[in-house]
Amino acid sequence: MLRNAPSAPIDLSVWKEAKDKRRVPYQDSPDHLDDAVAQTGHISASRAGGATSAPAAPTTTGLGFDGVGTGFTGPNGTFSVRSAPPDTTGAVGATQYVQWVNTSLAVFNKSTGAAVYGPVAGNTLFAGMPNACATSNDGDPVVLYDKQANRWVLMQFAVPTGGPYYQCVAVSQTSDATGAYDRYAFQYTGFNDYPKAGVWPDAYYVSYNIFNGNTFGGAKVCALDRAAMLAGAAATQQCFQLSTAFGGLLPSDLDGQILPPAGTPNFFVNIATNKLNLWKFKVDWANTANTTFTGPTAIAVSSFAAACGGGTCVPQAGTNQTLDSLADRAMYRLAYRRFADGHDALVVNHAVKIGATNKPSSGYSGTRWYEIRNANTTPTIYQQSSYAPDTNHRWMGSIAMDKQGNIALGYSVSGSGMKPAIRYATRLASDPLNTLSNETTIIQGGGAQGRSLSRWGDYSHMSVDPVDDCTFWYTTEYLKTDGTFNWSTRIASFKINGCQ
């Protein structure tokens, strides 16, 4: 039982930045001038049957509490920040919320917000394994809740100097995140950087940016044998290595209780110049020769330029230290949902530049989001926009849909006149296409990041409650005071009114 396992030792001897933060190939739009789908103001939507106008998609706020970060205290002690930035990931289950930040994790009661386990080193999950999963605690974690099986899927990489390199995966035996786990170590010859994962009926799908030394080796995508892992049996993986032309792929992650039609492949998406690339991964565990990974299919989108040219330019009040937009990649998750009327939808986001000049550092950052339909036939953009209701920068987003097709997009906000904050915007399924509204502040940070560290967050995570399939849970970082190794994280829940 995890709750009874002693925490693996945490190295407190040095301050460090979490494992290398490496770039992926991205070619910006050479002729982009301004964003034609930018939403640069808040909207109001008339309610059906009424003459009045009101903010679209009003929400009801649920729990909001601090997660693992500076001074966080739980049943297993007090957390001390030893690396920056945090790689903030978390998901909601039947009764709990699990958050993993860099190399430490904690479990919370989702009804009260009280910590019931942690903080502990992430490799506590893998104690006793005969490889680096037990001895290394390197982070880049992913937290998933398998809604069909009611199991937790927790993973991080183990990347000791010189290799071999592993993706370490723990699958819970029940819906209790503090209970027993079956553990797996999947090995790679290259450094499996920036792993992202999704739950699908036939596998757990994972993507990596592979590095050979400091040289980018291309994206790798893998299917892990879900059925075997749920049974606690030995499990294999099937992988495809892409060329160096492709990086930053995201696998689709299933939301809701309606399964995709039998045989539907898992979808992978990345961003490219004025398009999304989509691949299909169909695994066959009985006959590996039948496993296919096909694509990419190019999905044309409205022309965009990456925020900050894909690099660093997000300002903060009170300092010259700017922050990394991470606009060279799509942001986690690629959330998939099937609806009772037979249509399916994928939603995803990335950071784009808003402003009429073509200098990378000019303008400001907005969050471009998409809803993709017909992914398995002729994938098309059903709706898209770049959310930028004022000239502050919005980036580091995560997006999801509830069971009614309402959308919530969480992100960080910063500007020359404000410290970084956490906010979200929403839309009703019935609202005008290509629009978000009703921006809500989860928490206003009191500090700016310094000490010559530009990377912010690395990623954030929006998940949907599996019990009501309505409540969104969002987690990302903020600072209470100026500094670098003093970050905090926030976990917040909310529901779009009308979703029952």
Long-range contacts (C-beta under 8 A, 24 or more apart in sequence): 1-178, 1-179, 1-180, 2-117, 2-124, 2-125, 2-177, 2-178, 2-179, 2-180, 2-181, 3-117, 3-178, 3-179, 5-124, 5-127, 6-124, 6-127, 7-76, 7-77, 7-120, 7-121, 7-124, 8-120, 8-121, 8-122, 8-123, 8-124, 8-127, 8-134, 8-137, 9-121, 10-82, 10-103, 10-104, 10-121, 10-137, 11-82, 12-80, 12-82, 14-82, 15-82, 15-83, 15-485, 16-82, 16-83, 17-83, 17-84, 17-85, 17-453, 17-455, 18-83, 18-84, 18-85, 18-86, 18-87, 18-102, 18-103, 18-138, 18-139, 18-140, 18-458, 19-138, 19-139, 19-140, 19-157, 19-159, 19-193, 20-193, 20-211, 21-324, 21-455, 21-458, 22-193, 22-194, 22-209, 22-211, 22-214, 22-216, 23-216, 23-310, 23-328, 24-194, 24-209, 24-216, 24-219, 24-247, 24-248, 24-328, 24-329, 25-216, 25-244, 25-245, 25-246, 25-247, 26-247, 26-248, 26-271, 26-272, 26-306, 26-310, 26-328, 26-329, 27-272, 27-273, 28-273, 28-305, 28-306, 28-309, 28-310, 28-360, 29-273, 29-274, 29-303, 29-304, 29-305, 30-273, 31-303, 32-274, 32-303, 32-304, 32-305, 32-353, 32-358, 33-356, 33-357, 33-358, 34-354, 34-355, 34-356, 35-302, 35-303, 35-304, 35-305, 35-352, 35-353, 35-354, 35-366, 35-368, 35-386, 35-388, 36-302, 36-303, 37-302, 37-368, 37-384, 37-385, 37-386, 37-434, 38-354, 38-366, 38-385, 38-386, 38-388, 39-366, 39-385, 39-386, 39-387, 39-388, 39-389, 39-434, 39-435, 39-436, 40-354, 40-388, 40-389, 40-390, 41-389, 42-389, 42-437, 42-438, 42-439, 43-431, 43-432, 43-435, 43-437, 44-437, 45-428, 45-431, 45-432, 45-437, 48-430, 55-437, 55-438, 56-426, 56-427, 56-428, 56-431, 56-435, 56-437, 56-438, 57-406, 57-426, 57-427, 57-428, 57-431, 57-437, 57-438, 57-496, 57-497, 58-438, 58-496, 58-497, 59-408, 59-426, 59-438, 59-440, 59-494, 59-495, 59-496, 59-497, 60-494, 60-495, 60-497, 61-440, 61-492, 61-493, 61-494, 62-471, 62-492, 62-493, 62-494, 62-495, 63-110, 63-112, 63-113, 63-491, 63-492, 63-493, 64-113, 64-442, 64-443, 64-490, 64-491, 64-492, 64-493, 65-108, 65-113, 65-490, 65-491, 65-492, 66-488, 66-489, 66-490, 66-491, 67-99, 67-101, 67-106, 67-108, 67-475, 67-488, 67-489, 67-490, 67-491, 68-99, 68-100, 68-101, 68-104, 68-105, 68-106, 68-118, 68-119, 68-489, 69-101, 69-477, 69-487, 69-488, 69-489, 70-480, 70-486, 70-487, 70-488, 71-488, 72-106, 72-115, 72-119, 72-488, 73-115, 74-106, 74-115, 74-116, 74-117, 74-118, 74-119, 75-115, 75-116, 75-117, 75-118, 76-117, 76-118, 76-119, 76-120, 77-119, 78-119, 79-104, 79-119, 81-485, 81-486, 81-487, 82-485, 83-139, 83-485, 84-449, 84-453, 84-455, 84-484, 84-485, 84-487, 85-449, 85-453, 85-455, 85-456, 85-457, 85-458, 85-477, 85-487, 86-457, 86-458, 86-477, 86-487, 86-489, 87-139, 87-140, 87-141, 87-457, 87-458, 87-459, 88-457, 88-458, 88-459, 88-460, 88-461, 88-475, 88-476, 88-477, 88-489, 89-141, 89-142, 89-143, 89-332, 89-459, 89-461, 89-475, 90-143, 90-461, 90-463, 90-473, 90-475, 90-491, 91-143, 91-144, 91-145, 91-152, 91-461, 91-463, 91-473, 92-145, 92-463, 92-464, 92-465, 92-466, 92-471, 92-473, 92-493, 93-145, 93-150, 93-152, 93-175, 93-177, 93-466, 94-150, 94-175, 94-466, 94-467, 95-175, 95-176, 96-175, 96-176, 96-177, 96-178, 97-473, 97-491, 98-143, 98-145, 98-152, 98-154, 98-177, 99-143, 99-475, 99-489, 99-491, 100-141, 100-142, 100-143, 100-154, 100-156, 101-141, 101-489, 102-139, 102-141, 103-137, 103-138, 103-139, 103-156, 105-141, 105-143, 105-154, 107-177, 107-178, 108-491, 110-465, 110-473, 110-493, 113-491, 116-178, 117-177, 117-178, 122-156, 123-156, 123-158, 123-168, 125-154, 125-168, 125-170, 125-181, 125-183, 126-168, 126-170, 126-183, 126-185, 129-168, 129-183, 129-185, 131-158, 131-164, 131-166, 131-185, 131-187, 132-158, 132-159, 132-160, 132-164, 132-165, 132-166, 132-185, 133-158, 133-166, 133-168, 133-183, 133-185, 135-160, 136-160, 140-193, 140-194, 140-195, 140-458, 142-195, 142-196, 142-197, 143-461, 144-197, 144-198, 144-199, 144-204, 144-253, 145-199, 145-463, 145-466, 146-171, 146-199, 146-226, 146-230, 147-199, 147-254, 147-255, 147-256, 147-257, 147-466, 148-199, 148-201, 148-254, 148-257, 148-259, 149-230, 150-174, 150-175, 150-466, 151-175, 151-230, 152-177, 152-181, 153-197, 153-199, 153-204, 154-181, 155-195, 155-197, 155-206, 157-192, 157-193, 157-195, 158-185, 159-191, 159-192, 159-193, 163-189, 163-191, 164-188, 164-189, 165-189, 165-190, 165-191, 165-192, 166-192, 167-192, 167-195, 167-206, 167-208, 167-222, 169-204, 169-224, 169-229, 171-229, 171-230, 171-232, 173-232, 182-229, 182-232, 184-224, 184-229, 184-235, 186-222, 186-224, 186-237, 188-220, 190-217, 190-220, 192-220, 194-248, 196-249, 196-250, 196-251, 196-332, 196-333, 197-251, 197-253, 198-250, 198-251, 198-252, 198-253, 198-254, 198-266, 198-333, 198-334, 198-336, 199-226, 199-253, 199-254, 200-226, 200-251, 200-252, 200-253, 200-254, 200-260, 200-266, 201-226, 201-254, 201-259, 201-260, 202-226, 202-227, 202-266, 202-283, 202-285, 203-266, 203-283, 204-229, 205-251, 205-252, 205-266, 205-268, 205-281, 206-251, 207-249, 207-250, 207-251, 207-268, 209-247, 209-248, 210-241, 216-244, 216-247, 217-241, 217-244, 218-242, 218-243, 218-244, 218-245, 218-246, 218-247, 219-246, 219-247, 219-248, 219-249, 219-270, 221-249, 221-251, 221-268, 221-279, 221-281, 221-293, 223-266, 223-281, 223-283, 223-291, 225-285, 227-285, 238-283, 238-288, 238-291, 240-281, 240-293, 246-270, 246-277, 246-296, 247-329, 248-328, 248-329, 248-330, 249-279, 250-330, 250-332, 250-333, 250-334, 250-348, 251-281, 251-334, 252-334, 252-335, 252-336, 252-346, 252-375, 253-333, 253-334, 253-335, 253-336, 254-336, 254-337, 255-335, 255-336, 255-337, 255-400, 255-401, 255-464, 255-469, 256-337, 256-338, 256-403, 256-464, 256-469, 257-466, 257-469, 258-337, 258-338, 258-339, 258-340, 259-338, 260-336, 260-338, 260-344, 264-376, 265-292, 265-376, 267-334, 267-336, 267-346, 267-375, 267-376, 268-295, 268-334, 269-330, 269-334, 269-346, 269-348, 269-372, 270-296, 270-329, 270-330, 271-329, 271-330, 271-350, 272-298, 274-300, 274-301, 274-302, 274-303, 274-304, 275-299, 275-300, 275-301, 276-301, 276-330, 276-348, 276-370, 276-372, 276-381, 278-372, 278-375, 278-379, 280-376, 297-379, 299-372, 299-379, 299-380, 299-381, 300-381, 301-370, 301-381, 301-384, 302-384, 304-352, 304-353, 304-368, 304-386, 305-352, 305-353, 305-358, 305-360, 306-350, 306-351, 306-352, 306-353, 306-360, 307-351, 307-352, 307-353, 307-364, 307-365, 307-366, 307-393, 307-395, 308-351, 308-353, 308-360, 308-361, 308-365, 309-353, 309-360, 309-361, 310-360, 311-360, 312-454, 313-360, 313-361, 313-365, 314-365, 314-393, 314-395, 314-414, 314-456, 315-393, 315-414, 315-415, 315-416, 316-414, 316-415, 316-416, 316-418, 316-419, 316-420, 316-448, 316-449, 317-414, 317-415, 317-416, 317-417, 317-418, 317-419, 317-448, 318-419, 318-448, 318-482, 319-448, 319-449, 319-450, 319-482, 321-448, 321-449, 321-450, 321-451, 321-452, 321-453, 321-454, 322-454, 323-414, 323-420, 323-449, 323-454, 323-455, 323-456, 324-454, 324-455, 324-456, 325-351, 325-365, 325-393, 325-395, 326-351, 326-395, 326-396, 326-455, 326-456, 326-457, 326-458, 326-459, 327-351, 327-352, 327-353, 327-365, 327-395, 331-396, 331-397, 331-398, 331-459, 331-460, 332-398, 332-459, 332-460, 332-461, 333-398, 333-399, 333-400, 333-461, 333-462, 335-399, 335-400, 335-401, 335-462, 335-464, 337-401, 337-403, 337-405, 339-405, 343-373, 344-373, 344-375, 344-376, 345-371, 345-372, 345-373, 345-382, 345-401, 345-405, 346-370, 346-371, 346-372, 346-373, 346-375, 347-371, 347-372, 347-399, 347-400, 347-401, 347-407, 348-372, 348-399, 349-397, 349-398, 349-399, 349-409, 349-411, 350-397, 351-394, 351-395, 351-396, 351-397, 352-386, 354-386, 354-388, 364-388, 364-391, 364-392, 364-393, 364-415, 365-393, 365-394, 365-395, 366-394, 367-394, 367-395, 367-397, 367-409, 367-411, 369-397, 369-399, 369-407, 369-409, 369-436, 371-407, 382-433, 383-433, 383-434, 384-434, 385-434, 385-435, 385-436, 387-425, 387-436, 389-439, 391-415, 392-417, 392-418, 394-423, 395-456, 396-456, 396-457, 396-459, 396-460, 396-476, 397-460, 398-459, 398-460, 398-461, 398-462, 398-474, 398-476, 399-462, 400-462, 400-463, 400-464, 400-472, 401-464, 402-464, 402-469, 402-470, 402-471, 402-472, 402-495, 402-496, 402-499, 403-469, 403-470, 403-499, 404-429, 404-470, 404-496, 404-498, 404-499, 405-429, 406-496, 406-498, 406-499, 407-436, 408-462, 408-472, 408-474, 408-494, 408-496, 409-436, 409-462, 410-442, 410-460, 410-462, 410-472, 410-474, 410-476, 411-460, 411-476, 412-456, 412-457, 412-460, 412-476, 412-477, 412-478, 418-444, 419-444, 419-445, 419-446, 419-447, 419-448, 419-479, 420-445, 420-448, 420-449, 420-456, 420-478, 420-479, 421-445, 421-478, 422-474, 422-476, 422-478, 422-490, 422-492, 424-472, 424-474, 424-494, 426-496, 428-496, 428-498, 440-494, 442-474, 442-490, 442-492, 443-478, 443-490, 443-492, 445-478, 445-479, 445-480, 446-479, 446-480, 446-481, 447-478, 447-479, 447-480, 447-481, 447-482, 447-483, 447-486, 448-479, 448-482, 449-479, 449-483, 449-484, 449-487, 450-482, 450-483, 450-484, 451-483, 451-484, 451-485, 453-484, 465-493, 468-495, 468-499, 468-500, 470-495, 470-496, 470-499, 470-500, 471-495, 472-496
